[in-house]
Amino acid sequence: MPSNLGYILKQDNHTQLTAFWIHSSDPRRLEVEHFICERYWFSFNACLTQLPENILAVYQNDLLVAACGVQFADQKTLFSEQYMDQALCNYSVLGKPVPARHAIAEIGSMATLGRRYLPYLVEAIVFALRDVQRTLILFTATRGLAHFLERRGIELQKLALAERSKLDLDANAEWGSYYAHQPSVFAGWTASYKLADTIPPQSLVQSFQETAHA
């Protein structure tokens, strides 16, 4: 399980971008869940009401600017697995076999206040997952998001089409127009992504709860 420690993504005289693990008991949990739902409603007329226990949130100073859900594969079946034609362990990713489930994490419900914050969310995801020894990332993404990630040099392998028909009816109702954007299931290795050269992310000494109440 990740700790409550945060990560500094960028810091200068005027701005600090930080990422924090937001657990179910965190005092800002409701704010982050509402943020994700609001952004999905804005983009797809969809609202995600069930999020993983772990959420990674990015703040610019005190403003929430990006967030995503993180599910660890050794804790439960991953959402993206329902789209796959075979067991996850039978796949290979970029020429390498899929590792044991304790080394896999799924990213979902990616939401940002604007596209300029997406690179910082990606940095936060990669750094945070490396920090908890997760080597393979699995996620379902629209074609536009996948192209954005690939343009940034992130190596991905497409594993399956994300077909709406494979969802149960309850889950189907929450997604609005999302499936009109041609989503697919992708996977990539955390080690293959080169973090920004400007300032490598650093772990904060204080926990989120400590800084939030300072």
C-alpha positions in Angstrom: 0.0 0.0 0.0 1.3 3.5 -0.8 2.0 5.8 2.1 0.5 9.3 2.6 3.7 10.9 1.4 3.5 13.2 -1.5 5.9 14.0 -4.4 7.2 17.4 -5.6 6.9 17.5 -9.4 7.9 21.1 -10.0 9.0 23.9 -7.8 10.1 27.5 -8.6 9.6 30.9 -7.0 5.9 31.1 -7.8 4.6 27.6 -8.3 4.8 24.2 -6.6 3.3 21.2 -8.3 2.8 18.2 -5.9 1.2 14.8 -6.1 -0.4 13.0 -3.2 -1.9 9.6 -2.7 -5.5 10.2 -1.6 -7.0 7.2 0.4 -10.6 6.7 1.3 -10.2 8.3 4.7 -8.3 11.4 3.4 -10.0 14.7 4.3 -9.8 15.8 0.6 -11.2 12.6 -0.8 -14.7 14.0 -1.6 -13.2 17.0 -3.3 -11.1 14.8 -5.5 -13.9 12.4 -6.4 -16.1 15.4 -7.3 -13.3 16.8 -9.5 -13.0 13.5 -11.4 -16.8 13.2 -11.9 -17.1 16.9 -13.0 -14.4 16.5 -15.6 -15.9 13.3 -17.0 -19.3 15.0 -17.2 -17.8 17.9 -19.0 -16.0 15.7 -21.5 -18.4 12.7 -22.0 -21.6 13.5 -20.1 -20.5 10.7 -17.8 -20.1 10.4 -14.1 -17.8 7.8 -12.4 -19.4 6.9 -9.0 -17.1 4.0 -8.1 -13.4 4.9 -7.8 -10.5 2.8 -6.5 -9.4 3.0 -2.9 -6.3 4.8 -4.1 -6.4 8.1 -6.0 -3.4 10.1 -7.1 -4.0 13.8 -7.1 -1.9 16.7 -8.4 -2.0 20.2 -6.9 -0.7 23.4 -8.2 0.0 25.2 -4.9 -3.4 24.6 -3.2 -5.4 24.1 -6.4 -6.4 20.6 -7.5 -5.5 20.3 -11.2 -5.4 16.6 -12.0 -6.2 13.2 -10.6 -6.6 9.6 -11.5 -7.6 6.3 -9.9 -5.0 3.6 -9.2 -5.9 -0.1 -8.7 -3.3 -2.6 -7.8 -3.7 -5.9 -9.6 -2.8 -8.1 -6.6 -5.8 -6.6 -4.7 -8.7 -7.3 -7.2 -9.5 -7.9 -10.8 -8.7 -4.9 -12.9 -11.5 -3.0 -14.7 -9.7 -3.3 -18.0 -9.5 -7.0 -17.8 -13.1 -7.4 -18.7 -12.3 -6.3 -22.2 -9.6 -8.9 -22.8 -10.0 -12.1 -24.7 -7.6 -14.0 -22.4 -6.1 -13.8 -19.0 -3.7 -10.9 -18.4 -0.9 -13.2 -17.5 -1.0 -14.7 -21.0 -0.1 -11.4 -22.7 3.3 -9.9 -23.5 4.0 -6.2 -23.5 6.6 -4.8 -25.9 8.3 -8.1 -26.2 8.3 -8.9 -22.4 6.0 -11.2 -20.5 3.5 -9.7 -18.1 4.9 -9.8 -14.6 3.2 -11.2 -11.5 0.2 -9.3 -10.3 2.0 -7.6 -7.4 4.0 -5.7 -10.0 1.0 -4.4 -12.0 -1.2 -1.3 -11.5 -4.1 0.0 -13.4 -4.7 3.7 -14.1 -8.2 4.9 -14.7 -10.5 7.9 -14.4 -7.8 10.3 -15.6 -9.0 13.9 -15.2 -7.3 17.3 -15.6 -8.3 20.9 -15.3 -6.7 21.5 -18.7 -4.5 19.6 -21.1 -1.4 21.5 -19.9 -1.6 19.6 -16.7 -1.7 16.1 -18.3 2.1 15.8 -18.5 2.4 16.5 -14.8 -0.2 13.8 -14.1 1.8 11.3 -16.2 5.0 12.3 -14.3 3.2 11.7 -11.0 1.8 8.3 -12.1 5.2 7.0 -13.3 7.1 8.3 -10.3 4.5 7.1 -7.7 4.2 3.7 -9.2 8.0 3.3 -9.4 8.1 4.2 -5.8 5.8 1.3 -4.9 7.6 -1.1 -7.2 4.9 -1.4 -9.9 6.6 -2.1 -13.2 3.7 -2.5 -15.6 0.9 0.0 -16.1 -2.4 -1.1 -17.6 -5.1 1.4 -18.6 -8.1 2.0 -20.9 -7.8 5.2 -22.9 -9.5 7.0 -25.8 -7.6 7.2 -29.1 -6.9 10.9 -28.5 -5.3 10.3 -25.1 -3.2 7.3 -26.4 -1.9 9.5 -29.3 -1.0 12.3 -26.8 1.0 9.8 -24.6 2.8 8.3 -27.6 3.8 11.8 -28.9 5.5 12.3 -25.5 7.6 9.2 -26.1 5.7 6.8 -24.0 5.9 3.3 -25.4 2.6 1.6 -25.3 1.2 -1.7 -26.6 -2.5 -2.1 -27.4 -3.9 -5.2 -25.8 -7.6 -5.1 -26.7 -10.5 -2.9 -27.9 -12.6 -1.6 -25.1 -16.0 -2.6 -26.3 -19.0 -1.2 -24.5 -20.9 -4.5 -25.0 -18.6 -6.2 -22.5 -19.7 -4.0 -19.6 -22.6 -4.9 -17.4 -25.7 -2.7 -17.6 -25.0 -0.7 -14.4 -21.5 0.2 -15.5 -22.7 1.0 -19.0 -25.1 3.7 -17.7 -22.3 5.8 -16.2 -20.1 6.3 -19.2 -22.2 8.7 -21.4 -20.5 9.2 -24.8 -17.1 7.8 -23.7 -17.2 4.8 -26.0 -17.8 7.0 -29.0 -14.2 8.1 -28.6 -12.8 4.6 -29.5 -11.1 3.5 -26.3 -8.7 0.6 -26.1 -6.7 -1.2 -23.4 -3.0 -0.3 -23.4 0.0 -1.4 -21.3 3.4 0.0 -20.8 6.5 -0.3 -18.6 7.2 2.4 -16.0 10.9 2.0 -16.6 10.6 3.0 -20.3 9.3 6.5 -19.5 12.0 9.2 -19.1 11.0 11.7 -16.4 11.5 15.4 -17.0 15.1 16.6 -16.9 14.2 19.9 -15.2 13.7 18.6 -11.7 13.3 14.9 -10.8 10.3 14.3 -8.6 11.2 14.3 -4.9 9.4 12.7 -2.0 7.9 15.1 0.5 9.0 14.7 4.1 5.6 15.5 5.6 2.5 13.5 4.9 -0.6 15.0 3.2 -2.5 15.0 6.4 0.3 16.9 8.2 0.6 19.6 5.5 -3.1 19.9 5.1 -3.5 20.8 8.8 -0.4 22.9 9.2 
